[in-house]
Structures are given as structure tokens and as C-alpha cells.
Amino acid sequence: MLRNLLIIGLLGCCCLLFSSFAGQESPGSMPAKLTPGDGYNIHVVAPHFVHGKVMGPYHHYCKVVAPDPQIVCLIFDSTDPNAMLTQVEYIMAKSLTRPAVSLKDWNRNWHDHAIEIASGRVQVLDLPPDKAKEVADTVATTDGIIYNFEFDGKLPNGKVTIAQAVGHKPRKE
């Protein structure tokens, strides 16, 4: 009986020890390689103006790719794990866009995130309120352009249009 209890105890200790190492790299193994797809973990929800209609809300999963800031968002219609990618937004520091994009092109394609965030239509999700505010404050220093992928039913058709922020205001000289 004592022998059986010792064996069960030893097996239990081995299981605990093994589970504490689960998920850790074994000696001599290579660490997991990062990919460009890693890091899209800032979750933002906002409506967009698409084909003359307010649509959404769209779920943005964003990643900071440069500190000035440059941010890229993969945009989906829902949070379903199998949701199709339907839009991509490039969020760029105003210091990059304003000198490089003509006023005509900016007014047609870009939007000011300070205006969009001030409208209250943008929500930063899955973060504590202080961190969400920090994200919103950073994004307010940027302009955005949204590429909308067109579909015929469930199939992408190769057409891309520009979606716009709800409440977009054209800039003046």
C-alpha cells in the first residue's frame, strides 16, 4: 500500500514538473520565429462611410510598425475567428502625410483621426481605460486611409475602393 502511494506521489510530482515546463523552449531548440502577422493586437471598433452609407462597426486589429507613429490595421466585419479581411487602414503621422499628400488627394482619400476620435464613434477595446486613452491620444496625431476590398457575394472581385471616416471634414489650405 505504501509502495503504491509513493508511486502515485512520484507520478504526480513528475506531471507537475512536466506541466511547469510545457510551452518553454527546450535546451538547444530555436525560439519561435516572429512573423509580420504577429502583433496585430490593438482592438478598435469604428464605423466607416462606404459607398455613400455608414456601415459597421468594423473591428480593427492594429499594430504599430514605426514610432512616428505608423500603424497598420487589419479590418474585419466581426470578431468571428473565421471573419474575412475586408479592409486595411494605414494610420500615419500627420508630419508624414501633410507635406507629402496633395490637399486634393488628402480630402478625397484621407481623414484626420483627431476629428474621428473627438466624435466619440471610435472605441479602443480590450485595454484598461488609461491605456485605451493613451492609444486614442496617439492616434489623434495621425491621418488615416482605408482600403476597402470589394466582394461579389463571398468572393473578392479584385476591386478596391477607399472607405472614409464617418464625419470626415475636408481640410482647407
Protein Blocks (a to p, Z undefined) as FASTA:
>chain_A
ZZmmmmmmmmmmmmmmmmmmgoiacehiacddddfkgoiabccdddddeehiaedjdddd
dddfbfkbccdddddfbfcfkbccfbdcddddfklmmmmpcfklmmmmmccfklmmmnop
accehiafklmmmmmmmmmmpccdddddddehjacehiacddddehiacddZZ
